[in-house]
Every structure is written in structure tokens, then in C-alpha cells.
């Protein structure tokens, strides 16, 4: 699975029932569904369709999910906040 980007490569590796690995060329980062629940119900095709519009930004158009690369490096530093 390969994302489209002009000069910032990205691919999805090793998709499992718990998460997936994001290969950024110079580093690999894990996106666990516990930390990134937007991906839990997604198909492999939806997760595999990732773009990297800039070095620090990833985008999944089929899911309308934007993530900073920093949030993958340290999910605890970016807690999810829901307001009811």
C-alpha cells in the first residue's frame, strides 16, 4: 500500500487487528487502534490510501483523517478530547 506524495514518501506496512505501521522512508511508526480509533473500522484499502502533503502531515482522504507525524511518534502527547 503506497501513498501519493510529491517528495514525501509514505507507505502502510503490516496492517493487523490492532493497528498498522507507517513507513516514512527514514522511520517507521506504529498507529495502534487504541490510540487512533478512527482507523479501527476502516478497510485495508482505506488505510492504505494515505498521503503525505508535507513532512510532518499525513492525510487519509477516504476517512477524512489528518494526523501530524508527531502524534504517531508520541500519542500520549496528543490526547483525544471529546465534548458532549
C-alpha positions in Angstrom: 0.0 0.0 0.0 1.6 3.3 -1.1 0.6 6.8 -0.5 0.8 9.5 -3.1 3.1 12.5 -2.3 5.4 14.6 -4.5 8.6 14.4 -2.4 7.5 12.9 0.9 7.1 9.1 0.6 4.7 7.1 2.9 3.5 3.5 2.9 1.4 1.4 5.2 3.0 -1.8 6.4 1.9 -4.8 8.5 -1.8 -4.0 9.0 -3.3 -6.1 11.8 -6.3 -6.3 14.0 -4.6 -3.9 16.5 -3.1 -1.3 14.2 -0.6 -0.7 11.5 2.9 0.5 10.7 3.5 3.7 8.8 6.8 3.7 6.8 8.0 7.3 6.2 11.2 6.3 4.4 13.6 7.2 7.2 11.5 5.9 10.1 8.6 3.5 10.9 5.9 4.4 13.3 3.1 2.3 14.8 -0.5 3.5 14.8 -2.4 1.4 17.3 -6.2 1.4 17.1 -6.4 2.1 20.8 -4.6 5.4 20.2 -6.1 6.2 16.8 -9.7 4.8 16.9 -10.7 6.5 13.6 -8.9 3.6 11.8 -10.5 0.7 13.8 -13.4 0.1 11.5 -11.6 1.1 8.3 -10.8 -1.3 5.5 -7.2 -2.1 4.4 -7.9 -0.1 1.2 -9.0 3.0 3.2 -5.9 2.8 5.5 -3.6 2.2 2.6 -4.8 5.3 0.8 -2.6 7.7 2.7 -1.0 10.9 1.5 1.8 13.0 3.0 1.3 16.6 1.8 4.2 17.7 4.0 7.0 16.2 6.0 5.0 16.5 9.3 1.5 15.8 8.0 -0.4 12.6 6.9 -3.9 12.5 5.4 -6.3 9.7 4.7 -8.8 11.1 2.2 -11.3 8.1 2.3 -11.5 8.5 6.1 -11.1 12.3 6.3 -8.4 11.8 8.9 -5.5 14.3 9.3 -2.6 13.4 11.7 0.6 15.0 12.5 3.7 12.7 12.3 4.5 13.9 15.8 1.2 12.4 17.1 2.4 9.0 15.8 5.7 9.4 17.5 4.2 10.2 20.8 0.4 9.5 21.0 0.3 10.4 24.7 1.3 13.9 24.0 -1.8 14.4 21.9 -4.7 13.2 24.0 -8.1 13.0 22.3 -10.7 15.3 23.8 -14.4 14.7 23.2 -17.1 17.3 24.3 -20.6 16.2 24.8 
